[in-house]
């Protein structure tokens, strides 16, 4: 019988390249200037991994569900009109998700994923705060810089989704 706690020598890694792109891989960094964000063993008991991801899914908010571009435009239009309630709600939701996620004990194979997820939540919080301030100030230069940060954060979120799928697939083997 296979040991459910055995860890294979396979690793998933979220790698940030010098050009700012993010890559999910199971190889060594592609260059000396690449920065490995997280290495994560991709094997754990399926029941632990499934329970962990279910718990994390419960923490996520439904705010912003639907078309993300329409949602973002509605937020920006409201903020340009002086109403920051949408941003305030997102910032509050992000804080809540981060606090609740910090209370979750991930299985060993999900620890690095969990830390990367917490980092992404903290980065999201900062981007939302900066965006709200820049919109209220009508600071186009700052908004341009924030848009680049948001794009990099979106790429990290995609890499985290890919890593999650990899961890879940390996747990089912």
C-alpha positions in Angstrom: 0.0 0.0 0.0 1.3 3.4 -0.9 2.2 5.7 2.0 -0.2 8.7 1.7 2.3 11.0 3.5 5.2 10.1 1.2 6.5 13.1 -0.7 7.7 12.7 -4.2 10.7 14.7 -5.3 8.4 16.7 -7.6 8.1 20.4 -6.8 5.8 23.1 -8.1 7.3 26.6 -8.1 5.9 30.0 -8.8 8.7 31.9 -10.5 8.8 35.6 -11.1 11.0 36.4 -14.1 13.1 39.6 -14.5 10.6 40.9 -17.0 7.8 40.7 -14.4 6.0 37.7 -15.8 5.1 34.9 -13.5 5.6 31.2 -14.4 4.4 28.0 -12.8 7.0 25.3 -13.3 8.6 22.3 -11.8 12.1 23.1 -12.9 15.0 25.2 -11.6 14.7 28.9 -12.3 15.3 29.8 -15.9 18.0 32.3 -15.2 20.2 33.6 -12.3 18.0 36.7 -12.2 14.7 34.8 -11.8 13.3 34.9 -8.3 11.6 31.8 -7.0 8.5 33.0 -5.1 7.5 29.7 -3.7 8.6 26.0 -3.9 5.9 23.6 -2.8 6.0 19.8 -2.4 3.0 18.7 -4.5 2.0 15.5 -2.7 -0.1 15.1 0.4 -3.1 12.9 1.5 -6.0 13.8 -0.7 -8.4 14.2 2.1 -6.2 16.8 3.9 -5.6 18.7 0.7 -9.3 18.7 -0.3 -10.3 19.8 3.2 -7.7 22.6 3.1 -8.8 24.0 -0.2 -12.5 23.7 0.8 -11.7 25.7 3.9 -9.9 28.4 1.8 -12.8 28.5 -0.6 -15.2 29.3 2.2 -13.1 32.3 3.2 -13.1 33.8 -0.3 -15.6 36.5 -0.9 -18.1 36.8 -3.7 -17.5 40.5 -4.0 -16.7 41.4 -7.6 -18.3 38.2 -9.0 -19.4 38.6 -12.5 -17.6 40.5 -15.3 -14.4 41.9 -13.6 -14.1 44.7 -16.1 -17.6 46.0 -15.5 -17.1 45.6 -11.8 -13.8 47.6 -11.9 -15.4 50.3 -14.1 -18.3 50.7 -11.7 -15.9 51.0 -8.7 -13.8 53.6 -10.6 -16.8 55.7 -11.7 -18.2 55.7 -8.2 -14.9 56.7 -6.7 -14.5 59.5 -9.3 -17.8 60.7 -8.1 -16.5 60.7 -4.5 -18.0 57.4 -3.3 -15.4 55.0 -2.0 -17.9 52.5 -0.6 -17.0 49.9 -3.2 -13.3 50.2 -2.5 -13.9 50.3 1.2 -15.9 47.1 1.0 -13.2 45.3 -1.1 -10.5 46.5 1.3 -12.5 45.2 4.3 -13.2 41.9 2.5 -9.5 41.5 1.7 -8.5 42.2 5.4 -11.1 39.7 6.6 -9.9 37.0 4.1 -6.3 37.5 5.2 -7.2 37.3 8.9 -9.3 34.2 8.4 -6.7 32.6 6.1 -4.0 33.2 8.8 -6.0 31.0 11.1 -6.0 28.0 8.7 -3.4 25.3 9.3 -2.5 24.0 5.8 -1.2 20.4 5.3 2.6 20.3 4.7 2.2 20.1 0.9 0.1 23.3 0.9 2.2 25.4 3.3 4.1 27.3 0.6 1.0 27.7 -1.5 -0.7 29.1 1.7 2.1 31.6 2.3 2.0 32.7 -1.3 -1.8 33.1 -1.0 -1.3 35.3 2.1 1.3 37.4 0.4 -1.1 37.9 -2.6 -3.9 39.0 -0.2 -1.6 41.5 1.5 -0.4 42.8 -1.9 -4.1 43.0 -3.1 -4.9 45.0 0.0 -2.1 47.4 -0.7 -3.0 47.8 -4.4 -6.7 48.5 -3.5 -5.7 51.1 -0.9 -3.3 52.8 -3.4 -5.8 52.7 -6.2 -8.5 54.3 -4.0 -6.2 57.1 -3.0 -4.9 57.7 -6.6 -8.5 57.8 -7.9 -9.6 60.3 -5.3 -6.5 62.4 -6.1 -7.1 61.9 -9.8 -3.4 61.0 -10.1 -3.1 59.4 -13.5 0.6 58.7 -13.2 0.1 56.8 -10.0 -2.8 54.9 -11.5 -0.6 53.8 -14.4 2.0 52.4 -11.9 -0.8 50.7 -10.0 -2.2 49.1 -13.2 1.2 47.5 -13.7 1.2 46.2 -10.1 -2.3 44.9 -10.6 -1.3 43.1 -13.8 1.6 41.4 -12.0 -0.8 40.5 -9.1 -3.2 39.0 -11.6 -0.4 36.9 -13.1 0.5 35.7 -9.6 -3.1 34.8 -8.9 -3.2 32.7 -12.1 0.1 31.0 -11.1 -1.5 30.2 -7.7 -4.5 28.7 -9.4 -2.3 26.6 -11.5 -0.3 25.5 -8.4 -3.5 24.6 -6.6 -4.6 22.4 -9.5 -1.2 20.7 -9.5 -1.4 20.1 -5.7 -4.9 18.7 -6.0 -4.0 16.5 -9.0 -1.0 15.1 -7.2 -2.9 14.4 -4.1 -5.4 12.3 -6.0 -2.7 10.0 -7.4 
